[in-house]
Amino acid sequence: KGARQGDGGPHPPEDVASSKPEKELAVAKAHGRFEDEAVRIRKDGSRFVASVIITALRDQDGNLQGYSKVTRDIGERKEAESALRRSEARKTAILGSSLDAIVTIDHKGGIIEWNTAAEKTFGYSRDEVLGKELAGLIIPTRSRDAHRRGLAHYLKTGEGPVIGKRIEVAALHADGHEFPLELSITAIPGG
């Protein structure tokens, strides 16, 4: 009730009351095209989020002949984006509040996550390390080749003797001193 069909999709009553359908057509008429994400109403009365594109159709003399409107349901995409934002917020809260150093590397060994505890443990700020190779920063020189070989072997085979185990290793602080570190490595599946 109160929804108006027209211009390619039923508008909710609040949009009809605010003359939104007419404003959309006015923009398309003036600029050739109108794009928006908006709520629309299905035949069964349920609402959905849609990507709406209205294009003004003109003849060879430039006279307006009508409009083309494409309305796509983007509800699943919007829900996935919202779930991703919630997941990122949880991850950020966990990383920020953890008392343990949490470091994440990509498949090339480059650092992509470095929490506050890692800053305190290793002496480097997050900005100093992001994108840099982990081995070159916090692994003592004598162990770097073994680390690189282990990462390459894991990427090739999916096997790693230290994955999921706690081990003690020597680590390197930004000031150059070595210190003992208990380490646990977890593989994060990805594309």
C-alpha positions in Angstrom: 0.0 0.0 0.0 1.2 3.4 -0.9 3.9 2.0 -3.1 4.0 3.2 -6.6 4.9 1.1 -9.6 6.6 3.0 -12.4 10.0 3.8 -13.8 11.1 0.2 -13.4 10.2 -0.6 -9.9 7.8 0.0 -7.0 8.9 2.7 -4.7 8.2 2.5 -0.9 5.5 4.9 0.3 8.1 7.2 2.0 9.9 7.7 -1.3 6.6 8.4 -3.1 5.7 11.0 -0.4 9.0 12.7 -0.9 8.7 12.7 -4.7 11.8 10.6 -5.0 10.6 8.9 -8.3 10.2 12.2 -10.0 13.6 13.5 -8.7 15.3 10.3 -10.1 13.8 10.9 -13.5 14.7 14.6 -13.4 18.4 13.7 -12.7 18.4 11.2 -15.5 16.8 13.7 -17.9 19.3 16.5 -17.0 22.4 14.3 -16.8 21.5 11.4 -19.1 21.8 8.9 -16.2 20.8 8.3 -12.6 22.4 5.7 -10.3 21.5 4.8 -6.7 21.1 2.0 -4.2 17.6 2.2 -2.9 14.9 0.2 -1.3 12.3 -1.2 -3.6 9.2 -3.4 -3.1 8.5 -6.8 -4.6 5.1 -7.9 -5.8 4.6 -9.8 -2.5 5.2 -6.6 -0.6 8.6 -7.5 0.8 11.4 -4.9 0.6 14.8 -5.4 -0.9 17.9 -3.3 -1.5 18.5 -2.6 -5.2 21.0 -1.1 -7.5 19.0 1.3 -9.7 20.2 2.7 -13.0 17.9 5.0 -15.0 19.1 6.1 -18.5 17.4 8.8 -20.5 16.6 7.6 -24.0 16.7 10.3 -26.7 16.2 10.4 -30.5 18.8 11.6 -33.0 17.6 15.2 -32.4 18.1 14.9 -28.6 14.4 14.8 -27.8 13.5 12.7 -24.8 11.7 9.5 -25.8 11.6 7.7 -22.5 13.8 6.0 -19.9 15.5 2.7 -19.5 15.7 1.4 -16.0 17.7 -1.5 -14.6 16.9 -2.6 -11.0 19.0 -5.4 -9.5 18.5 -7.0 -6.1 21.8 -6.5 -4.2 20.6 -7.6 -0.8 22.9 -10.7 -0.7 25.9 -8.5 -1.6 25.0 -5.9 1.0 24.6 -8.6 3.7 27.9 -10.1 2.8 29.5 -6.6 3.0 27.9 -6.1 6.4 29.1 -9.5 7.6 32.6 -8.7 6.4 32.6 -5.3 8.3 31.5 -7.1 11.5 34.2 -9.7 11.0 36.8 -7.0 10.4 35.7 -5.2 13.6 36.0 -8.4 15.6 39.4 -9.1 14.2 40.6 -5.5 14.9 39.3 -5.7 18.5 41.1 -9.1 19.1 44.3 -7.9 17.6 44.3 -4.6 19.5 43.5 -6.1 22.9 45.7 -9.2 22.7 48.6 -9.3 25.2 50.4 -11.7 22.7 52.2 -10.4 19.7 50.1 -11.3 16.6 51.9 -11.1 13.3 50.3 -12.2 10.0 52.2 -12.7 6.8 51.1 -13.2 3.2 52.3 -16.0 0.9 55.5 -14.0 0.1 56.4 -13.6 3.7 55.4 -9.9 3.8 53.8 -8.6 7.0 50.1 -7.7 6.6 49.1 -7.6 10.3 51.1 -6.4 13.3 49.3 -5.7 16.5 50.2 -3.4 19.5 51.8 -6.3 21.4 54.0 -7.1 18.4 55.2 -3.4 18.5 56.1 -3.8 22.1 57.7 -7.2 21.7 59.8 -6.5 18.6 60.3 -2.7 18.9 59.0 -1.8 15.4 55.8 0.3 14.9 53.1 -1.2 12.7 53.8 1.4 10.0 57.5 0.5 9.9 56.8 -3.2 9.1 53.7 -3.5 7.0 54.6 -4.9 3.6 58.1 -5.8 4.6 59.5 -9.3 4.7 59.1 -10.9 8.2 62.4 -12.8 7.9 64.4 -9.7 7.3 63.1 -8.0 10.4 62.6 -10.3 13.4 64.4 -13.5 12.4 68.1 -13.7 13.2 70.3 -13.9 10.1 71.4 -17.5 10.8 67.7 -18.7 10.7 66.3 -16.6 7.7 67.1 -19.1 5.0 65.4 -22.0 7.0 62.4 -19.8 7.5 62.1 -19.0 3.8 62.6 -22.6 2.8 59.9 -23.7 5.3 57.4 -21.1 4.0 58.1 -22.2 0.4 57.7 -25.9 1.3 54.4 -25.2 3.1 53.0 -23.2 0.1 54.0 -26.0 -2.2 52.8 -29.0 -0.2 50.5 -27.7 2.5 52.7 -29.4 5.0 54.7 -27.7 7.7 56.3 -29.4 10.7 55.7 -26.4 13.0 52.2 -25.5 12.0 49.9 -25.7 15.0 52.7 -26.4 17.5 54.4 -24.3 20.1 58.1 -23.9 19.6 60.8 -21.8 21.1 63.0 -19.8 18.7 65.4 -16.9 18.8 63.9 -13.6 17.7 65.5 -10.3 16.8 64.5 -6.9 18.3 64.6 -3.7 16.4 67.6 -2.6 18.5 69.5 -5.7 17.4 69.4 -7.9 20.5 68.2 -11.4 20.3 65.7 -12.9 22.7 63.9 -16.2 23.2 60.4 -16.4 21.9 57.6 -18.9 22.2 56.0 -19.2 18.8 52.8 -20.7 17.4 52.1 -20.7 13.7 48.6 -21.1 12.3 47.8 -21.4 8.7 44.8 -19.2 7.5 43.2 -20.7 4.4 42.8 -18.2 1.6 42.5 -17.8 -2.2 
